[in-house]
Amino acid sequence: MDVTRGNFREVILELERVIPAAQFLAIDGEFTGLRAGQDVNAFDTPSQYYSKLRSGSMGFLLVQFGLCAFSYDKENDKYMHRAYNFYIFPKQQVPSSPDQRFLCQSSSIDFLASQGFDFNKLFTEGISYLTQPEEQKLRDHLEEKHKSCSNTNSSSPGTEENSYSIPIPDEYVSAVEDACSRIEAFLASSEPEELELDRCNAFVRKLIFQTVHHRFDSNAVQLESRVTEGRNRVLVVTRCGSPEERKKREKEKRDKELQDLEDAVGFSLVLKKISQSGKLIIGHNMLLDVCHVINRCYFPLPEDYSEFKEMVNCVFPKVLDTKYMSDLPLFKNRMSSNILGHMYKTLSEEPFKMCIAKSEEEGHGYNTLNDKYHEAAYDAYVTGLCFITMANHLGSLQNPKVYPVLSSSPLLNPYLNKLFLVRVQDSPYINLVGKDPIVSRDHVFFVSFPKEWKTYDLTQLFSPFGGVFIAWLSNTSAYVALYHRDQASLVLKTLTQSDTYIVMTYAAHQQLQDERAVCKCAHSSGKSMCSSCIRKRTVTKQLVPSSPTTTSVRKRRSMEALQEEPEVQTSTLKRKRSSSFGDKTSYSNRIIDPIPEEEEMDIVRHNEQASTIEAGGHGKRRTSSVDGTDSSERHGSSLGDNAKRQSKHRQFFEESDMWD
């Protein structure tokens, strides 16, 4: 069932009955893009993964949200479902609500279009939403406005005459007088019921407001601004009538303003009902879905990783990611792929028994005969079926067997509140209610090398130690993991000294990355690093292994130069090219070892590398803006821009709606 602004209110009333009666809820989302900026690396920590997701994905929009409520009929031993497909778009419902800006990724938009996504329905009928701080701000503003109106209506006659009045500029006198003449003629007749004045800018509307207030009896005429269907703001004049009629009209106006506010809250109300229910929430690869709904409908995602986990657990106390569940040996050994469509196909075969869940009502659900993958509600429906099937299979392995395995079963506890991390090799989930898994990466090394190096050069460098897994960081650096972990000590003894490349342990590189971040305690003094960070730097130097060779001094100096730079710079080192340096191949054309995770059919991946330009050969860096202008050019033009803004101040004032 598609849900838009047209039927949203009746669906909300329906959900008040459907959600409490559900056994569990399945969700899914569709977005205008997946990731911008720095790409995820196979050896990111969960904290680093979240940081990249927060900074690189939250600028995109959640445009479709699928909700599927599954209920269980114990007497007939069957599941039923109701599915809702919400079209979501942050329309500015009230004048003071946020005017959202957002990102689009062309490949993602193209993909949605290829799947039949209705963009016209999204932009014309999409449901709005607000975060809790935005909602509270609008409610406070509306309450203050109503109090102000009440005080104005209850004040004694003549009190307002002493208030400050804006002098009417000569060029606007005729417009104000013409409006007053039309109002006089309107009051002298009995028809029509209201008068719409000619369209004018906000400043003229303010002048008309104050003139009418001083010239006409407030008990005889009422003046208000309205937005027409063409999104133009105009002034509308009505006769006040009797005191009872005035009170009724004022109440209707306030009720409409409150309803407009509720419409602006919109989809956020659905998330509140889901959260308040405490139901088990099922999703497939659901980290991005969870981040978006919290960021758009609750609070902006916090920078602190621990605070993020607490926030998710507070909003959704029980979540289960079927991607994580299917990645464990019990199911993974039987699945060639755990992409949603592939997973459903595998679970439809022996030894599994796919669940059947019919729609409770015609037009409110799906069946698996009609493939509608990448429609959010259908994906949520299939995710729910897969969860029921895996849960019941888990129960069939118990002694004695457990059937059915419902959402409250303790058999599900090991799978709860763990969000799967795509493309991370050895730490594949975020634990929302405890510490993340501790993994040993003693066999992983950070390598910095000349830009001409390819995968072949790295595999040759580490060939004496067996096979390796390579995770590229940039065109001059990568993480290299040994398949034979016991060879790590030999790497430390033999590969730590070279004029061509730099090798350091994963732990040493992570500590170096941490100390490069400007510490908060040094912000006030303008220093780049405090004494604590300097001590850490000393420890990091000690972590970098070295052997007593004739090049040790030169190597140590190179390492110190590396630590002084904000990013790893290999251009300052002497480089010796390998035999494969004949052609200079860019990073984007280099053959890269694939991450051992199947590619999601519904995820478009882009390996975007952030680039910096060295200016003048002196080590200074110039960052380019999105429009191609560098920061120095922008600062140089700031004075001219200020002058232009000042010259346009009057125009902005006249065209602004701040007076309404």
C-alpha positions in Angstrom: 0.0 0.0 0.0 1.5 3.3 -1.1 1.3 6.0 1.6 1.4 9.7 0.6 0.2 13.0 2.0 -3.2 12.2 0.6 -3.9 9.1 2.8 -1.3 9.6 5.6 -3.8 10.7 8.3 -6.0 7.6 7.9 -2.9 5.3 7.8 -1.7 6.8 11.1 -5.0 5.9 12.7 -4.7 2.4 11.2 -1.1 2.0 12.6 -2.3 2.7 16.1 -4.1 -0.6 15.9 -1.7 -2.6 13.6 1.6 -1.9 15.4 0.6 -3.1 18.9 -0.9 -6.3 17.4 2.2 -7.2 15.4 4.6 -10.0 16.4 7.4 -8.0 14.8 8.1 -5.2 12.3 10.3 -5.4 9.2 11.7 -2.2 7.7 13.7 -1.1 4.6 14.6 2.2 2.9 15.5 3.6 -0.4 17.9 6.6 -0.8 19.0 9.3 -3.3 22.6 8.1 -2.8 24.7 5.8 -0.6 28.1 7.3 0.1 30.1 10.5 -0.7 33.7 11.1 0.3 36.0 8.6 1.9 35.2 5.0 1.1 34.9 2.2 3.7 38.1 0.1 4.1 38.3 -3.6 4.9 40.2 -2.8 8.1 38.2 0.1 9.5 37.2 -0.3 13.1 33.5 -0.1 13.8 34.0 3.5 15.1 35.8 4.5 11.9 33.1 2.8 9.8 30.4 4.8 11.6 32.4 8.1 11.3 32.7 7.6 7.5 29.0 6.7 7.2 28.0 9.8 9.3 30.1 12.2 7.3 29.6 10.6 3.9 26.0 9.4 3.7 23.7 11.6 5.8 23.6 14.3 3.2 21.4 12.0 1.0 17.7 11.6 1.4 15.6 8.7 2.6 12.9 8.9 -0.1 11.0 5.7 0.5 10.4 3.7 3.7 8.9 0.3 3.8 7.1 -1.0 6.9 5.7 -4.5 7.1 3.9 -5.6 10.2 3.8 -9.4 10.8 1.2 -11.0 13.1 0.9 -14.6 14.2 -2.3 -16.5 14.4 -1.7 -19.1 17.0 -4.9 -21.1 16.5 -4.3 -21.5 12.8 -0.5 -21.6 13.0 0.0 -19.0 10.3 1.5 -15.6 9.8 -0.3 -12.6 8.3 1.2 -9.2 7.2 0.3 -5.7 6.3 2.7 -3.6 4.2 3.1 0.2 3.9 5.2 2.0 1.3 5.8 5.5 2.5 6.9 8.2 0.1 9.0 10.7 2.1 10.1 14.2 1.0 10.9 17.1 3.3 8.4 19.7 1.9 8.3 23.0 3.8 4.9 22.6 5.3 5.0 25.7 7.4 6.9 28.9 6.7 9.3 28.6 9.6 10.1 24.9 9.0 13.5 24.0 7.6 14.1 24.3 3.8 16.1 21.2 3.3 19.2 20.8 1.1 20.3 17.3 0.1 22.6 15.3 -2.1 21.8 13.0 -5.1 24.1 10.4 -6.5 23.4 10.0 -10.3 24.0 6.2 -10.3 21.5 5.8 -7.4 18.8 8.0 -9.1 19.4 6.1 -12.3 19.0 2.8 -10.5 15.7 3.8 -8.8 14.4 5.0 -12.1 15.3 1.6 -13.7 13.2 -0.1 -11.0 10.2 2.0 -11.7 10.4 4.4 -8.8 7.8 7.2 -9.1 9.7 10.5 -8.6 6.6 12.5 -9.5 4.7 10.9 -6.6 7.7 11.6 -4.3 8.1 15.3 -5.0 4.4 16.2 -5.3 2.9 13.9 -2.6 5.8 12.9 -0.4 5.3 13.1 3.4 7.3 15.6 5.3 9.2 15.0 8.6 11.0 16.9 11.4 13.6 16.1 14.0 12.6 16.5 17.6 14.5 19.7 18.1 13.0 21.2 14.9 9.5 20.1 16.0 10.0 21.6 19.5 11.2 24.9 18.0 8.1 25.2 15.8 5.8 24.4 18.6 7.4 27.0 20.8 7.2 29.6 18.0 3.5 28.8 17.4 2.7 29.0 21.1 4.4 32.3 21.4 2.4 33.6 18.4 -0.9 32.5 19.9 0.0 34.2 23.2 0.9 37.4 21.4 -2.4 37.4 19.5 -4.3 36.8 22.8 -2.5 39.7 24.4 -3.3 42.0 21.5 -6.9 41.1 21.4 -7.3 41.7 25.2 -5.4 45.0 25.3 -7.4 48.2 25.8 -8.3 50.4 22.8 -5.7 53.0 21.9 -2.8 51.1 23.6 -1.3 50.1 20.2 -1.5 53.6 18.9 1.5 54.6 20.8 3.5 51.7 19.4 6.3 52.3 16.9 5.1 52.7 13.3 7.3 52.4 10.2 7.2 55.5 8.0 5.7 54.8 4.6 8.2 55.5 1.8 6.8 57.7 -1.0 7.0 54.9 -3.6 4.7 52.7 -1.5 2.1 55.4 -0.5 -0.2 54.7 -3.5 -0.1 50.9 -2.9 -1.1 51.3 0.7 -3.8 53.8 0.0 -5.3 51.7 -2.8 -5.5 48.7 -0.4 -7.3 50.8 2.2 -9.8 52.2 -0.4 -10.6 48.6 -1.4 -11.1 47.6 2.2 -13.5 50.6 2.8 -15.6 49.6 -0.2 -15.6 45.9 1.0 -16.9 46.9 4.4 -19.6 49.1 3.0 -21.1 46.1 1.1 -22.3 42.7 2.2 -20.7 40.7 -0.6 -18.3 38.9 -1.0 -17.4 37.1 2.2 -13.7 38.0 1.9 -11.4 40.2 -0.1 -8.1 39.2 -1.5 -5.7 42.1 -2.0 -3.2 42.4 -4.9 0.0 40.5 -4.4 2.9 42.5 -3.0 6.2 42.0 -1.2 6.5 41.4 2.5 7.5 45.0 3.4 4.3 46.4 1.7 2.3 43.8 3.5 3.7 45.1 6.8 2.8 48.7 5.9 -0.7 47.7 5.0 -1.1 45.7 8.3 0.0 48.7 10.4 -2.2 51.2 8.4 -5.3 49.1 8.6 -4.7 48.5 12.3 -4.6 52.3 13.0 -7.3 53.3 10.5 -10.0 50.7 10.9 -11.9 49.3 13.9 -10.3 45.9 14.9 -13.8 44.7 15.8 -15.0 45.3 12.2 -12.2 44.0 10.0 -9.7 41.2 10.1 -6.5 41.0 8.0 -4.4 37.9 7.5 -1.8 36.6 5.1 -2.3 33.3 3.2 -0.4 31.2 0.8 -2.2 30.5 -2.4 -2.1 27.2 -4.4 0.5 28.9 -6.6 2.7 29.4 -3.5 2.2 33.1 -3.6 1.5 35.0 -0.3 -1.3 37.5 -0.3 -3.4 39.5 2.2 -7.0 38.5 2.8 -9.6 40.8 4.4 -12.7 39.4 6.2 -15.5 41.0 8.3 -15.2 40.2 11.9 -19.0 39.8 12.6 -20.2 39.1 16.1 -17.9 38.3 19.1 -18.9 34.7 18.8 -18.1 34.6 15.1 -14.7 36.2 15.8 -13.9 33.6 18.5 -15.0 30.8 16.2 -12.8 32.1 13.3 -9.8 32.5 15.6 -10.2 29.0 16.9 -10.4 27.6 13.3 -7.3 29.5 12.4 -5.4 28.1 15.4 -6.6 24.6 14.7 -5.4 24.9 11.2 -2.0 26.1 12.3 -1.7 23.2 14.7 -2.8 20.7 11.9 -0.2 22.2 9.6 2.4 21.6 12.3 1.3 18.0 12.6 1.6 17.6 8.8 5.1 19.0 9.0 6.0 16.4 11.7 4.5 13.9 9.3 6.5 10.7 8.9 8.4 11.3 12.2 5.1 10.3 13.9 5.4 6.8 12.3 8.9 6.3 13.8 7.6 7.5 17.2 4.9 4.8 17.2 7.4 2.2 16.1 9.8 3.2 18.9 7.1 3.4 21.6 5.8 -0.1 20.7 9.1 -1.8 21.8 8.5 -4.4 19.0 11.4 -6.3 17.5 12.6 -4.5 14.4 13.9 -6.6 11.5 16.0 -5.3 8.6 18.5 -6.6 6.1 21.9 -4.8 6.1 20.0 -2.2 8.1 22.7 0.1 9.5 22.1 2.7 6.8 18.4 2.5 7.3 18.7 3.0 11.1 21.1 5.9 10.7 18.9 7.7 8.3 15.6 7.4 10.2 17.3 8.6 13.4 19.1 11.5 11.7 16.0 12.7 9.9 13.3 12.0 12.4 14.9 12.1 15.9 18.2 13.9 16.4 21.2 14.6 14.2 23.7 11.7 14.5 26.3 12.4 17.2 30.0 12.5 16.5 30.8 10.3 19.4 30.5 6.6 18.5 29.4 5.4 22.0 26.7 8.1 22.1 25.5 6.8 18.7 25.1 3.3 20.0 23.2 4.5 23.1 20.9 6.6 20.9 20.1 3.7 18.6 19.4 1.4 21.5 17.1 4.0 23.1 15.1 4.5 19.9 15.0 0.8 18.9 15.7 -1.4 21.9 15.4 -4.6 19.9 16.7 -4.9 16.4 17.8 -7.9 14.4 19.8 -7.7 11.1 19.2 -10.7 8.9 22.4 -9.9 7.0 24.3 -10.5 10.3 22.3 -13.6 11.1 22.8 -15.1 7.7 26.5 -14.4 7.8 27.1 -16.8 10.8 28.3 -20.3 10.0 24.9 -22.0 10.7 23.5 -20.3 7.6 26.5 -19.0 5.7 27.8 -22.5 5.0 24.6 -23.2 3.0 24.4 -19.8 1.2 26.5 -18.8 -1.8 25.3 -15.2 -1.3 23.3 -13.4 1.3 22.0 -10.7 -0.9 18.3 -10.4 -0.1 17.0 -12.0 -3.3 19.6 -14.8 -3.2 19.0 -15.4 0.4 15.3 -15.8 -0.1 15.9 -18.3 -2.9 18.3 -20.4 -0.7 15.8 -20.4 2.2 13.1 -21.6 -0.1 15.0 -24.9 -0.6 15.9 -27.9 1.6 16.7 -28.1 4.5 14.8 -24.9 5.1 11.1 -24.4 4.9 10.1 -20.9 3.6 7.3 -19.3 5.6 4.1 -18.2 3.9 2.5 -15.0 5.2 -0.6 -13.8 3.4 -1.9 -10.3 3.4 -4.5 -9.4 6.0 -6.4 -7.3 3.5 -6.5 -6.9 -0.2 -4.2 -4.1 -1.3 -2.3 -4.1 1.9 0.4 -6.6 1.2 2.4 -8.7 -1.3 3.0 -12.2 -2.5 6.3 -13.6 -3.8 4.9 -14.4 -7.2 5.3 -10.8 -8.3 8.9 -9.7 -8.0 9.1 -6.1 -6.7 12.6 -6.0 -5.3 13.8 -2.5 -4.4 10.3 -1.3 -3.6 10.9 -0.6 0.1 7.8 -2.3 1.5 8.4 -5.4 -0.7 12.0 -5.7 0.5 10.7 -5.4 4.1 8.2 -8.1 3.4 10.8 -10.5 2.0 13.1 -9.7 4.9 10.4 -10.7 7.3 9.8 -14.0 5.5 13.5 -14.8 5.6 13.7 -14.0 9.3 10.8 -16.3 10.2 12.3 -19.1 8.1 15.8 -18.8 9.7 14.3 -18.5 13.2 12.2 -21.7 12.7 15.2 -23.5 11.3 17.1 -22.5 14.4 14.3 -24.0 16.5 14.4 -27.3 14.5 18.0 -27.9 15.5 17.2 -27.8 19.2 16.6 -30.9 21.3 13.7 -30.9 21.9 12.6 -29.0 18.8 11.1 -25.5 19.3 8.3 -24.4 17.0 7.3 -21.7 16.3 10.3 -19.5 17.2 8.6 -16.2 18.0 10.1 -12.7 18.4 10.4 -13.2 22.2 12.2 -16.5 22.0 15.6 -16.6 23.9 17.0 -18.5 20.9 17.2 -15.1 19.1 19.2 -13.4 21.9 22.7 -14.1 20.2 21.5 -12.2 17.1 19.9 -9.2 18.7 21.2 -5.6 18.5 24.1 -6.4 16.2 24.3 -4.4 12.9 26.2 -5.9 10.0 29.2 -4.0 8.5 29.5 -4.5 4.8 33.0 -5.0 3.4 34.8 -5.1 6.8 36.9 -8.3 6.8 37.3 -9.4 10.4 35.1 -7.2 12.6 31.8 -7.5 10.8 29.2 -5.9 13.2 28.4 -3.1 15.6 27.3 -4.3 19.0 24.6 -1.8 20.2 24.4 -3.1 23.8 28.0 -3.9 24.6 31.6 -3.8 23.5 32.4 -4.4 19.8 34.3 -7.6 18.9 38.0 -7.5 19.7 40.1 -8.8 16.8 43.8 -9.2 16.5 45.4 -7.4 13.5 49.0 -8.2 14.3 49.2 -9.8 10.9 48.1 -6.5 9.2 50.7 -3.9 8.0 50.4 -0.4 6.7 52.6 0.2 3.6 53.5 3.5 2.0 55.0 3.3 -1.5 55.6 5.2 -4.7 52.5 6.0 -6.8 53.7 3.8 -9.6 53.3 0.6 -7.6 50.5 -1.8 -8.5 49.0 -4.8 -6.8 51.8 -7.0 -8.3 54.5 -4.9 -6.6 52.9 -5.4 -3.2 52.4 -9.1 -3.6 56.0 -9.5 -4.7 57.2 -7.5 -1.7 55.4 -9.8 0.7 55.8 -13.0 -1.4 58.4 -14.6 1.0 55.7 -14.6 3.6 52.9 -16.3 1.6 49.6 -15.0 0.3 48.3 -11.6 1.2 45.1 -9.6 1.2 45.4 -6.0 0.1 43.1 -3.2 1.1 44.0 0.0 -0.8 43.9 3.3 1.1 45.1 5.6 -1.6 47.4 5.4 -4.7 50.4 5.5 -2.4 49.3 3.5 0.7 47.5 0.3 1.6 46.9 -2.3 4.3 48.4 -5.7 3.7 47.2 -8.7 5.6 49.1 -12.0 5.8 47.2 -15.2 5.3 49.9 -16.9 7.4 49.7 -14.9 10.6 52.8 -16.6 12.1 54.9 -14.8 9.5 54.3 -11.4 11.0 57.4 -11.4 13.1 59.5 -12.1 10.1 58.0 -9.1 8.3 59.1 -6.9 11.2 62.6 -8.1 10.9 63.1 -7.9 7.1 60.8 -5.3 5.6 61.1 -2.3 7.9 64.1 -0.7 6.2 64.0 0.7 2.7 64.3 4.0 0.9 61.5 3.0 -1.5 58.7 2.1 0.9 57.6 2.3 4.5 56.2 -0.6 6.5 54.7 -0.3 9.9 52.3 -2.4 12.0 48.6 -1.7 11.9 48.6 -0.7 15.6 51.4 1.8 15.0 49.6 3.4 12.1 46.3 3.6 14.0 48.0 5.4 16.8 49.7 7.7 14.4 46.3 8.5 12.9 44.8 9.2 16.3 47.6 11.7 17.2 47.3 13.6 14.0 43.8 14.7 14.9 44.0 18.1 16.6 43.3 17.5 20.3 40.5 19.4 21.9 42.8 20.5 24.8 45.0 22.4 22.3 42.2 24.3 20.6 42.1 27.3 23.0 45.9 27.8 22.9 46.1 27.6 19.1 48.6 24.7 19.4 48.4 21.7 17.0 49.2 19.2 19.7 49.3 19.1 23.5 52.0 17.5 25.7 49.9 14.4 26.0 49.9 14.0 22.2 53.6 14.6 22.1 54.2 11.8 24.5 52.0 9.5 22.3 54.1 10.4 19.4 57.2 9.2 21.2 55.4 6.0 22.0 54.5 5.6 18.3 58.1 6.0 17.2 59.0 3.2 19.6 56.3 1.0 18.1 57.8 1.3 14.6 60.4 -1.6 14.4 63.9 -1.0 13.2 67.0 -3.1 12.8 70.6 -2.1 13.1 71.4 -1.7 9.4 73.5 0.9 7.7 70.4 2.7 6.6 68.7 2.9 10.0 69.5 6.5 10.5 68.2 7.5 7.1 65.1 5.4 7.7 64.4 6.9 11.1 64.6 10.4 9.6 62.2 9.4 6.9 59.8 8.1 9.6 60.0 11.3 11.6 59.2 13.2 8.4 56.2 11.0 7.9 55.0 11.7 11.4 55.3 15.4 11.0 53.1 15.6 7.9 49.3 15.7 8.2 49.1 12.9 5.7 51.5 10.2 4.7 53.9 11.7 2.2 56.2 9.5 0.2 57.3 12.3 -2.2 59.9 13.4 0.4 61.6 10.0 0.3 64.1 8.8 -2.2 62.3 6.3 -4.5 63.6 3.3 -6.3 61.3 1.9 -9.0 60.7 -1.7 -9.4 60.9 -3.4 -12.7 57.2 -2.9 -13.2 57.5 0.9 -13.1 57.6 1.2 -16.9 54.0 2.5 -17.2 52.6 5.0 -14.8 49.1 3.8 -14.0 46.7 5.8 -12.0 45.1 4.5 -8.9 41.7 4.3 -10.5 43.0 2.0 -13.3 44.9 -0.2 -11.0 43.8 -3.8 -10.5 42.6 -4.0 -6.9 42.0 -7.2 -4.9 38.3 -7.6 -4.3 36.9 -7.4 -0.8 35.8 -11.0 0.1 32.1 -9.9 0.3 29.7 -10.3 -2.6 28.7 -7.2 -4.3 25.2 -6.0 -3.3 23.0 -5.7 -6.4 21.2 -2.9 -4.8 24.4 -1.0 -3.8 26.2 1.2 -6.3 29.8 1.5 -5.2 32.2 4.3 -6.1 35.8 4.4 -5.0 36.2 8.1 -4.6 39.6 9.3 -3.6 40.0 12.8 -2.0 42.9 14.6 -3.7 45.1 17.5 -2.6 47.3 19.7 -4.7 50.8 20.8 -3.6 51.3 24.4 -4.3 54.7 25.9 -5.2 56.6 22.8 -4.2 56.9 24.1 -0.6 54.7 21.5 1.0 51.8 23.9 1.4 48.4 22.5 0.4 45.5 24.1 -1.3 42.1 22.5 -1.0 39.7 22.9 -3.8 36.0 23.7 -3.2 33.2 21.9 -4.9 32.9 24.6 -7.6 36.6 24.4 -8.3 37.7 27.7 -6.6 40.3 27.5 -3.9 40.0 28.9 -0.5 42.4 31.8 -1.1 40.3 33.0 -4.0 37.1 32.8 -2.0 38.6 34.8 0.9 40.0 37.3 -1.5 36.6 38.0 -2.8 34.9 38.2 0.6 35.1 42.1 0.8 33.5 42.5 -2.6 30.8 40.1 -1.7 30.0 42.0 1.5 29.6 45.2 -0.5 27.2 43.5 -2.9 25.2 42.1 0.0 24.9 45.6 1.6 23.7 47.1 -1.7 21.0 44.4 -1.9 19.9 44.8 1.7 16.9 46.8 0.9 15.8 44.4 -1.8 16.1 41.4 0.5 14.2 43.3 3.2 11.3 44.0 0.8 11.1 40.5 -0.6 11.4 38.7 2.7 8.4 37.1 4.4 9.7 38.0 7.9 6.8 40.4 8.5 4.1 37.7 8.1 
